Amino acid sequence: MSGTTPPTIRCPTCKAQVPWTPESQHRPFCSARCKLIDLGAWATEERSIPGADQRPEDPAVNDEPHL
C-alpha cells in the first residue's frame, strides 16, 4: 500500500489538518501546544463529561480534607 495518502483528521484545538501516522507524535493534536491547551481546558473544568454530580451531599461523608 505504498504511495497512499494517510488519513487526516482535524486538530480538536485549532482545527489544522493532522495526518494520522505514527510520525504525528501529538495526534489527534497538531502540536504539544494544542495538546496542553486541551488539557488545561479539562483541568479548569471548561470541558467535562455530562452526568449527575457524584459527590455526597453531606459534608461529613466527604473524604476531601477541610482546609
Backbone as JSON Lines, residues from 0, in Angstrom:
{"i":0,"aa":"M","n":[0.82,-1.19,0.0],"ca":[0.0,0.0,0.0],"c":[0.86,1.26,0.0]}
{"i":1,"aa":"S","n":[2.05,1.14,-0.42],"ca":[2.96,2.27,-0.5],"c":[2.42,3.29,-1.5]}
{"i":2,"aa":"G","n":[2.61,4.58,-1.17],"ca":[2.15,5.62,-2.07],"c":[0.76,6.12,-1.78]}
{"i":3,"aa":"T","n":[0.08,5.54,-0.82],"ca":[-1.26,6.02,-0.48],"c":[-1.16,7.18,0.5]}
{"i":4,"aa":"T","n":[-2.11,8.06,0.41],"ca":[-2.15,9.21,1.31],"c":[-2.75,8.78,2.65]}
{"i":5,"aa":"P","n":[-2.07,9.08,3.77],"ca":[-2.63,8.69,5.07],"c":[-3.89,9.5,5.37]}
{"i":6,"aa":"P","n":[-4.79,8.92,6.14],"ca":[-5.98,9.68,6.51],"c":[-5.59,10.89,7.36]}
{"i":7,"aa":"T","n":[-6.39,11.93,7.29],"ca":[-6.14,13.12,8.1],"c":[-7.36,13.41,8.96]}
{"i":8,"aa":"I","n":[-7.09,14.04,10.09],"ca":[-8.15,14.47,10.99],"c":[-7.9,15.94,11.31]}
{"i":9,"aa":"R","n":[-8.86,16.58,11.94],"ca":[-8.68,17.98,12.34],"c":[-8.27,18.02,13.82]}
{"i":10,"aa":"C","n":[-7.28,18.86,14.12],"ca":[-6.85,19.07,15.5],"c":[-8.06,19.59,16.28]}
{"i":11,"aa":"P","n":[-8.38,18.99,17.43],"ca":[-9.53,19.44,18.21],"c":[-9.41,20.88,18.72]}
{"i":12,"aa":"T","n":[-8.19,21.39,18.83],"ca":[-7.98,22.72,19.36],"c":[-8.0,23.79,18.28]}
{"i":13,"aa":"C","n":[-7.15,23.65,17.26],"ca":[-7.02,24.71,16.25],"c":[-7.62,24.35,14.9]}
{"i":14,"aa":"K","n":[-8.07,23.13,14.75],"ca":[-8.72,22.63,13.52],"c":[-7.77,22.45,12.34]}
{"i":15,"aa":"A","n":[-6.46,22.46,12.57],"ca":[-5.5,22.19,11.5],"c":[-5.59,20.72,11.09]}
{"i":16,"aa":"Q","n":[-5.27,20.43,9.84],"ca":[-5.26,19.06,9.36],"c":[-4.05,18.32,9.94]}
{"i":17,"aa":"V","n":[-4.28,17.12,10.48],"ca":[-3.21,16.31,11.08],"c":[-3.21,14.95,10.41]}
{"i":18,"aa":"P","n":[-2.09,14.54,9.82],"ca":[-2.04,13.19,9.23],"c":[-2.05,12.14,10.34]}
{"i":19,"aa":"W","n":[-2.84,11.1,10.15],"ca":[-2.94,10.04,11.16],"c":[-1.86,9.0,10.86]}
{"i":20,"aa":"T","n":[-0.64,9.3,11.3],"ca":[0.51,8.43,11.08],"c":[1.3,8.31,12.38]}
{"i":21,"aa":"P","n":[2.13,7.28,12.5],"ca":[2.97,7.14,13.71],"c":[3.9,8.34,13.92]}
{"i":22,"aa":"E","n":[4.25,9.05,12.85],"ca":[5.13,10.2,12.97],"c":[4.43,11.41,13.61]}
{"i":23,"aa":"S","n":[3.11,11.42,13.61],"ca":[2.35,12.51,14.23],"c":[2.32,12.26,15.74]}
{"i":24,"aa":"Q","n":[3.33,12.74,16.42],"ca":[3.54,12.42,17.84],"c":[2.42,12.89,18.75]}
{"i":25,"aa":"H","n":[1.73,13.95,18.4],"ca":[0.75,14.54,19.3],"c":[-0.68,14.26,18.87]}
{"i":26,"aa":"R","n":[-0.87,13.34,17.91],"ca":[-2.21,13.11,17.4],"c":[-3.19,12.76,18.51]}
{"i":27,"aa":"P","n":[-4.38,13.2,18.51],"ca":[-5.07,13.87,17.42],"c":[-4.77,15.36,17.33]}
{"i":28,"aa":"F","n":[-3.85,15.85,18.14],"ca":[-3.5,17.28,18.12],"c":[-2.36,17.5,17.13]}
{"i":29,"aa":"C","n":[-2.23,18.75,16.67],"ca":[-1.18,19.07,15.7],"c":[0.15,19.36,16.39]}
{"i":30,"aa":"S","n":[0.12,19.71,17.68],"ca":[1.35,20.09,18.37],"c":[1.2,19.9,19.88]}
{"i":31,"aa":"A","n":[2.32,19.97,20.57],"ca":[2.29,19.88,22.03],"c":[1.5,21.05,22.61]}
{"i":32,"aa":"R","n":[1.6,22.22,21.98],"ca":[0.87,23.4,22.45],"c":[-0.64,23.15,22.45]}
{"i":33,"aa":"C","n":[-1.16,22.65,21.35],"ca":[-2.61,22.38,21.27],"c":[-3.01,21.3,22.28]}
{"i":34,"aa":"K","n":[-2.15,20.34,22.48],"ca":[-2.42,19.27,23.45],"c":[-2.53,19.85,24.87]}
{"i":35,"aa":"L","n":[-1.62,20.78,25.21],"ca":[-1.64,21.4,26.54],"c":[-2.82,22.34,26.72]}
{"i":36,"aa":"I","n":[-3.22,23.03,25.65],"ca":[-4.4,23.89,25.73],"c":[-5.63,23.04,26.06]}
{"i":37,"aa":"D","n":[-5.75,21.89,25.41],"ca":[-6.88,20.99,25.68],"c":[-6.83,20.46,27.11]}
{"i":38,"aa":"L","n":[-5.66,20.05,27.56],"ca":[-5.51,19.56,28.93],"c":[-5.91,20.63,29.94]}
{"i":39,"aa":"G","n":[-5.5,21.87,29.69],"ca":[-5.86,22.97,30.57],"c":[-7.36,23.18,30.64]}
{"i":40,"aa":"A","n":[-8.04,23.02,29.51],"ca":[-9.5,23.18,29.49],"c":[-10.18,22.11,30.35]}
{"i":41,"aa":"W","n":[-9.66,20.9,30.33],"ca":[-10.21,19.84,31.19],"c":[-9.88,20.13,32.66]}
{"i":42,"aa":"A","n":[-8.67,20.58,32.94],"ca":[-8.24,20.83,34.32],"c":[-9.03,21.96,34.98]}
{"i":43,"aa":"T","n":[-9.41,22.97,34.19],"ca":[-10.18,24.09,34.75],"c":[-11.69,23.86,34.64]}
{"i":44,"aa":"E","n":[-12.05,22.67,34.18],"ca":[-13.45,22.25,34.03],"c":[-14.22,23.08,33.01]}
{"i":45,"aa":"E","n":[-13.49,23.68,32.04],"ca":[-14.17,24.28,30.9],"c":[-14.81,23.18,30.07]}
{"i":46,"aa":"R","n":[-14.2,22.01,30.08],"ca":[-14.74,20.83,29.43],"c":[-15.06,19.8,30.5]}
{"i":47,"aa":"S","n":[-16.12,19.07,30.29],"ca":[-16.47,18.0,31.22],"c":[-17.39,17.02,30.52]}
{"i":48,"aa":"I","n":[-17.51,15.86,31.1],"ca":[-18.42,14.84,30.59],"c":[-19.71,15.01,31.37]}
{"i":49,"aa":"P","n":[-20.84,15.24,30.67],"ca":[-22.09,15.47,31.38],"c":[-22.52,14.25,32.19]}
{"i":50,"aa":"G","n":[-23.11,14.54,33.31],"ca":[-23.62,13.47,34.16],"c":[-24.01,14.04,35.51]}
{"i":51,"aa":"A","n":[-24.6,13.2,36.32],"ca":[-25.02,13.62,37.65],"c":[-23.8,13.82,38.54]}
{"i":52,"aa":"D","n":[-23.9,14.77,39.45],"ca":[-22.83,15.03,40.41],"c":[-22.7,13.81,41.32]}
{"i":53,"aa":"Q","n":[-21.52,13.28,41.45],"ca":[-21.29,12.07,42.23],"c":[-20.81,12.36,43.66]}
{"i":54,"aa":"R","n":[-20.64,13.64,43.99],"ca":[-20.18,13.99,45.34],"c":[-21.34,13.87,46.33]}
{"i":55,"aa":"P","n":[-21.06,13.36,47.52],"ca":[-22.12,13.25,48.53],"c":[-22.61,14.63,48.98]}
{"i":56,"aa":"E","n":[-23.88,14.71,49.32],"ca":[-24.49,15.96,49.78],"c":[-24.02,16.32,51.19]}
{"i":57,"aa":"D","n":[-23.8,15.32,52.03],"ca":[-23.45,15.53,53.43],"c":[-21.94,15.79,53.55]}
{"i":58,"aa":"P","n":[-21.52,16.98,54.04],"ca":[-20.09,17.26,54.16],"c":[-19.36,16.3,55.1]}
{"i":59,"aa":"A","n":[-20.06,15.7,56.04],"ca":[-19.43,14.76,56.96],"c":[-19.0,13.49,56.24]}
{"i":60,"aa":"V","n":[-19.63,13.18,55.12],"ca":[-19.32,11.98,54.35],"c":[-18.19,12.27,53.35]}
{"i":61,"aa":"N","n":[-17.97,13.51,53.04],"ca":[-16.98,13.9,52.06],"c":[-15.58,13.55,52.55]}
{"i":62,"aa":"D","n":[-14.81,12.86,51.72],"ca":[-13.46,12.44,52.1],"c":[-12.41,13.51,51.88]}
{"i":63,"aa":"E","n":[-12.78,14.64,51.25],"ca":[-11.8,15.68,50.99],"c":[-11.42,16.39,52.29]}
{"i":64,"aa":"P","n":[-10.12,16.67,52.46],"ca":[-9.69,17.36,53.68],"c":[-10.22,18.8,53.7]}
{"i":65,"aa":"H","n":[-10.56,19.27,54.87],"ca":[-11.03,20.64,55.04],"c":[-9.83,21.53,55.32]}
{"i":66,"aa":"L","n":[-9.69,22.58,54.56],"ca":[-8.55,23.48,54.75],"c":[-8.94,24.71,55.5]}
